[in-house]
Amino acid sequence: MLFRLRPYLPTLAIALVLTYVCIQYLTGDKGFFSQESRDKDLVVKEKRLAELKVQRADLEARAKYLRSDNLSKDLLEERARLLLGLTEPNAYVIRYDSVGNVAS
């Protein structure tokens, strides 16, 4: 019986490989049916990129004022107070953690 099926084995192997490739084309991570989820991810990542660009521009502007040729005494004092935890004698300090909760 195996001798009668032997000529069809290469055809069967090719058919199995083609079936696997077609299924991956349709349902894989980069498949035809996952385009919508990739579009949603792209929108979220573009929004995050825009936020990071704004944050970077702000940090670059602040860094510009901390260089020795453009030293802003107010900004330098603000950064020193923030980093050292110093305030004016009659001021209250409320510290927040990264989530926005009041730190103890």
C-alpha positions, 0 to 999 in steps of 0.5 A, spaced: 500 500 500 505 504 501 508 503 494 502 506 491 502 512 495 509 514 494 508 518 488 503 522 492 508 524 498 511 530 495 505 533 493 502 532 500 508 535 503 507 541 498 500 541 500 501 541 507 506 547 507 502 551 503 496 550 507 501 552 513 503 558 509 496 560 508 494 560 515 499 564 517 498 569 512 491 570 514 491 569 522 499 570 524 502 576 527 502 580 521 497 577 518 491 579 513 486 579 519 490 583 524 491 589 520 486 593 525 489 591 531 496 594 528 492 600 526 490 601 533 497 600 536 500 605 531 495 610 533 497 609 540 504 609 539 504 615 535 500 619 540 506 617 545 511 619 540 508 626 540 508 626 548 515 624 548 517 630 543 513 635 547 517 632 553 524 632 550 523 639 547 521 642 554 527 638 557 532 641 552 529 648 553 531 647 560 537 644 559 539 650 555 538 655 561 542 651 565 548 651 561 554 656 563 553 661 557 545 662 559 545 660 566 538 662 569 539 663 576 531 662 577 531 655 574 538 653 577 535 655 584 528 651 583 532 645 580 537 645 587 531 646 591 527 640 588 533 636 588 536 637 595 528 638 598 530 645 600 524 650 601 523 657 604 522 657 611 514 658 611 513 654 605 509 647 605 512 641 601 507 636 598 511 631 594 508 626 589 510 619 587 510 617 580 503 615 580 500 622 583 499 619 590 502 623 596 508 621 598 509 620 605 
